[in-house]
């Protein structure tokens, strides 16, 4: 039975007993038939009228509530109900419904503002964004992505990744550099990937950043720095060679030769040979830095490796802080070279602060299941924050080559790890932190 009919039936049922009693009193009295009929009609009309009036009032209120909820479902939060009051049950319902509509309206405004801001940011950033569903079909693309693919949003949405040349972006590890060509330009791209959910379904979000300009600028800076270093080192050797050669030429042109010219000639040639050897060592060091062979992985027991390298340092005391028993796959000879450089640098820093030999170097390690972390700390003067110690050929030591740390970082990265130098906050000195994957198998993981 419909809700409105139920209201009428229950309203009529509520007054039925009273009406029947009144009818019984009227029709058992001595009144005339016309009077009885008149009184019956007068009793029935208010009874029936009240029932239908109550139905209309309740139905009107329920329809109004239904209209408001329907508007809310359609995301129209502007409607409000009248008759809100705290001393009435229906009034309290109206108050709560109005409050619900108002809160939803505020949330709607906030969501629209946040969406507008997000769309503005996505449109302005110089990163191409693509959203793919679980079937690999494009469901979202920003302005940079449209320019990159050379088509508008309407032409792109719904197309498979294969037809867009983006299928490789949905496979493999990220972040990574990828060589890809598009209608909007063929460049080197940094690829990143993330996941998000739409209606409970997992989607892939692909980020493509054009690295060409950045890499070119880095290459220019690297060449500029390399040329400056080469010019400095070569001039340091060529200037005394030119000076000595000019002096020897002048000496040999004198007729007769000056007394002791043979001794001067020998000393000059020794200087030329010495500077040539220094220049040759410099070129050899550079070649060593640029021609690091690929690692040959084998099982390396970490504790034995660290104790072996620590035992090679005899200038200062080297304390070994024991860690867990762990082995990694790595090139042992390259790791020896890396750790020897780090321990040697720590020892020299310690001797700089403690010339009498009272300094100390500590070496320890820990593992978290996927990564091994080896640390080397010293009690030296610490780092100069204004200088990058990993710049090739940069050194503060009179006899240093400036390639130790650069080569060590290169070895760490070739094993899929990284190397960092930090100043110790709670005590003097510096700490070198080497991180290597436990299952490192060599190769370029950068």
JOSUL-V551299 format. One record per residue. N is the residue number from 0. PSI is psi in degrees with one decimal (* if undefined). Layout:
# JOSUL-V551299
N|PSI + N|PSI
This chain:
# JOSUL-V551299
0|135.8 + 1|153.3 + 2|-39.1 + 3|-39.9 + 4|-36.5 + 5|-39.9 + 6|-45.5 + 7|-46.0 + 8|-46.8 + 9|-32.1 + 10|-44.6 + 11|-38.4 + 12|-33.0 + 13|-32.3 + 14|2.1 + 15|-43.6 + 16|-46.0 + 17|-39.9 + 18|-41.4 + 19|-39.2 + 20|-40.1 + 21|-40.7 + 22|-38.9 + 23|-41.3 + 24|-40.6 + 25|-46.5 + 26|-8.1 + 27|-1.4 + 28|176.0 + 29|16.4 + 30|159.7 + 31|163.1 + 32|-39.4 + 33|-39.5 + 34|-40.6 + 35|-43.5 + 36|-42.3 + 37|-46.5 + 38|-36.2 + 39|-44.9 + 40|-42.6 + 41|-28.7 + 42|-36.0 + 43|-38.9 + 44|-49.6 + 45|-36.1 + 46|-53.3 + 47|-40.3 + 48|-40.5 + 49|-41.6 + 50|-46.4 + 51|-32.4 + 52|-41.0 + 53|-40.1 + 54|-45.1 + 55|-38.7 + 56|-47.2 + 57|-42.1 + 58|-37.3 + 59|-44.2 + 60|-42.7 + 61|-37.9 + 62|-37.3 + 63|-43.9 + 64|-42.0 + 65|-41.8 + 66|-40.8 + 67|-45.0 + 68|-36.1 + 69|-40.7 + 70|-39.5 + 71|-41.5 + 72|-32.9 + 73|8.0 + 74|29.6 + 75|106.1 + 76|20.2 + 77|-19.3 + 78|145.4 + 79|150.1 + 80|144.0 + 81|164.9 + 82|19.2 + 83|125.9 + 84|147.5 + 85|-19.5 + 86|20.4 + 87|137.6 + 88|-49.4 + 89|-35.1 + 90|-38.2 + 91|-36.9 + 92|-43.6 + 93|-40.0 + 94|-46.7 + 95|-38.8 + 96|-42.6 + 97|-40.5 + 98|-39.1 + 99|-45.3 + 100|-38.6 + 101|-43.3 + 102|-41.4 + 103|-35.1 + 104|-43.6 + 105|-41.6 + 106|-37.1 + 107|-44.4 + 108|-43.2 + 109|-41.4 + 110|-40.3 + 111|-42.2 + 112|-42.9 + 113|-39.9 + 114|-41.8 + 115|-41.5 + 116|-43.6 + 117|-44.0 + 118|-38.1 + 119|-43.6 + 120|-46.0 + 121|-33.4 + 122|-30.9 + 123|-26.8 + 124|147.2 + 125|49.6 + 126|129.7 + 127|126.1 + 128|134.5 + 129|133.0 + 130|124.4 + 131|142.2 + 132|-175.8 + 133|-20.0 + 134|1.6 + 135|21.9 + 136|141.6 + 137|126.7 + 138|-11.9 + 139|141.3 + 140|136.9 + 141|-179.0 + 142|-40.7 + 143|-37.4 + 144|-38.3 + 145|-41.8 + 146|-37.7 + 147|-42.5 + 148|-11.6 + 149|23.2 + 150|161.3 + 151|171.2 + 152|-41.3 + 153|-32.8 + 154|-17.9 + 155|-39.1 + 156|135.5 + 157|-9.5 + 158|145.8 + 159|155.0 + 160|-31.5 + 161|-41.1 + 162|-16.3 + 163|-5.2 + 164|23.0 + 165|11.0 + 166|-31.3 + 167|-20.6 + 168|-19.2 + 169|1.9 + 170|158.3 + 171|171.1 + 172|151.5 + 173|156.3 + 174|153.3 + 175|163.0 + 176|137.1 + 177|135.0 + 178|114.8 + 179|148.6 + 180|135.9 + 181|161.7 + 182|-31.7 + 183|1.9 + 184|141.2 + 185|115.0 + 186|-175.9 + 187|131.0 + 188|143.7 + 189|120.1 + 190|127.8 + 191|152.5 + 192|141.7 + 193|172.0 + 194|149.4 + 195|166.7 + 196|138.7 + 197|117.2 + 198|39.9 + 199|-4.3 + 200|137.7 + 201|133.4 + 202|159.1 + 203|133.5 + 204|120.9 + 205|130.3 + 206|127.0 + 207|115.6 + 208|127.8 + 209|112.5 + 210|-0.2 + 211|-51.1 + 212|-42.4 + 213|-44.4 + 214|-38.4 + 215|-40.4 + 216|-40.6 + 217|-38.8 + 218|-42.1 + 219|-43.2 + 220|-40.0 + 221|-43.3 + 222|-41.6 + 223|-44.8 + 224|-40.8 + 225|-42.4 + 226|-39.9 + 227|-43.2 + 228|-45.7 + 229|-43.6 + 230|-42.7 + 231|-48.9 + 232|-41.4 + 233|-41.5 + 234|-37.2 + 235|-29.8 + 236|-39.7 + 237|-33.1 + 238|-52.0 + 239|-32.2 + 240|-45.1 + 241|-41.9 + 242|-46.7 + 243|-42.4 + 244|-41.0 + 245|-40.7 + 246|-43.5 + 247|-38.7 + 248|-43.0 + 249|-40.1 + 250|-41.8 + 251|-24.1 + 252|-15.7 + 253|132.5 + 254|113.8 + 255|164.0 + 256|147.5 + 257|157.9 + 258|133.8 + 259|16.9 + 260|-28.4 + 261|-39.2 + 262|-42.9 + 263|-39.7 + 264|-42.5 + 265|-44.5 + 266|-39.9 + 267|-42.3 + 268|-35.4 + 269|-42.1 + 270|-45.1 + 271|-44.0 + 272|-40.5 + 273|-47.2 + 274|-35.6 + 275|-38.6 + 276|-41.5 + 277|-44.2 + 278|-39.0 + 279|-39.5 + 280|-38.5 + 281|-47.1 + 282|-39.1 + 283|-39.2 + 284|-42.3 + 285|-43.0 + 286|-37.9 + 287|-37.7 + 288|-35.0 + 289|-7.6 + 290|44.9 + 291|123.3 + 292|158.5 + 293|139.0 + 294|144.4 + 295|97.8 + 296|142.6 + 297|166.9 + 298|128.0 + 299|120.1 + 300|117.7 + 301|-47.3 + 302|-44.0 + 303|-40.0 + 304|-48.1 + 305|-42.9 + 306|-36.1 + 307|-47.5 + 308|-40.4 + 309|-33.4 + 310|-15.8 + 311|-17.8 + 312|117.1 + 313|-4.0 + 314|-33.4 + 315|163.9 + 316|134.0 + 317|115.0 + 318|132.1 + 319|120.6 + 320|107.6 + 321|145.8 + 322|-166.5 + 323|156.9 + 324|114.5 + 325|147.5 + 326|151.0 + 327|162.9 + 328|112.5 + 329|171.9 + 330|109.5 + 331|-41.6 + 332|-39.8 + 333|-38.6 + 334|-36.7 + 335|-45.9 + 336|-41.4 + 337|-52.2 + 338|-33.7 + 339|-42.3 + 340|-45.0 + 341|-44.6 + 342|-40.0 + 343|-43.9 + 344|-41.5 + 345|-40.9 + 346|-42.7 + 347|-36.9 + 348|-39.9 + 349|-41.6 + 350|-29.1 + 351|-37.9 + 352|-25.6 + 353|78.4 + 354|-24.1 + 355|-0.4 + 356|11.9 + 357|-0.2 + 358|171.8 + 359|144.2 + 360|135.9 + 361|139.2 + 362|131.4 + 363|175.4 + 364|159.4 + 365|161.4 + 366|142.0 + 367|17.5 + 368|-43.6 + 369|-23.7 + 370|143.3 + 371|132.9 + 372|118.1 + 373|131.3 + 374|143.9 + 375|118.3 + 376|149.2 + 377|172.4 + 378|36.9 + 379|-161.7 + 380|-11.0 + 381|-173.4 + 382|150.9 + 383|109.6 + 384|-18.1 + 385|-6.0 + 386|144.8 + 387|110.6 + 388|-11.4 + 389|-0.5 + 390|126.9 + 391|138.7 + 392|5.3 + 393|127.9 + 394|149.5 + 395|3.3 + 396|139.1 + 397|-37.1 + 398|12.2 + 399|152.0 + 400|-22.9 + 401|15.9 + 402|-7.3 + 403|-52.8 + 404|-39.3 + 405|-42.7 + 406|-38.5 + 407|-43.4 + 408|-39.6 + 409|-40.1 + 410|-43.3 + 411|-44.8 + 412|-32.7 + 413|-23.6 + 414|10.0 + 415|15.6 + 416|-159.3 + 417|163.3 + 418|134.6 + 419|151.2 + 420|129.4 + 421|147.9 + 422|140.4 + 423|131.1 + 424|-34.1 + 425|-3.5 + 426|162.9 + 427|159.1 + 428|-171.2 + 429|155.6 + 430|127.6 + 431|131.1 + 432|116.7 + 433|124.6 + 434|127.6 + 435|138.4 + 436|141.6 + 437|-32.6 + 438|29.0 + 439|128.5 + 440|16.2 + 441|-172.6 + 442|171.7 + 443|103.8 + 444|7.5 + 445|*
